[in-house]
Amino acid sequence: MVMLRNSPERYGIISQTLHWIIVVFVSIQFVVGSIAADLPLGMQRLILLSRHKSIGMTIFILMILRLLWRLSNQVPLLPAGMSSHEQRLARLIHWLFYILLLCIPVAGWINSSASNLTVSWFGIFNWPDLVEPDKYIATIAKGTHKILVWTLLAIISLHTMAALRHHFILKNNILIRMIPGFKGKTGKETIL
């Protein structure tokens, strides 16, 4: 049976779906942002940056939905064998994801607004400017955006290594409780 809500043992299908869609979009963002940054000024760069902004704003909206869903759901329990230090670190990492994935798009949005550039959502509508054009604010927002992105990359690396450690070394269900349809230690379907 597929359950929408989280349980004490496992994330529900809505949490799982939001997680993996955001993972895909963030991965695309790293690629598109890196390619666009290396291109000379021109139409190809503008097109890629437009897509980058659209995907970034999509992540922003999905993260708001994910945060609201998390606040209205229980969070699966951490394994009993984890030390209190590890548990605090795990919670901190998760909240850093929420903070970074909300702040990164906002910093990019401020940079665009301050640079007098429109933030369009796939050409369907334009987001309002957050600030008036201002070179100084644009420079600060662009630098902040980059720092936050590199911080996110470090956190993603740490999170991935921890999930793999839990799965392959500690052999607990931390990783598979976020994977739809994966079988747990009992051999039964673990989608709840």
Secondary structure by P-SEA (a helix, b strand, c coil): ccccccccccccaaaaaaaaaaaaaaaaaaaaaaaaaaccccaaaaaaaaaaaaaaaaaaaaaaaaaaaaaacccccccccccaaaaaaaaaaaaaaaaaaaaaaaaaaaaaaaacccccccccccccccccccaaaaaaaaaaaaaaaaaaaaaaaaaaaaaaaacccccccccccccccccccccccccc
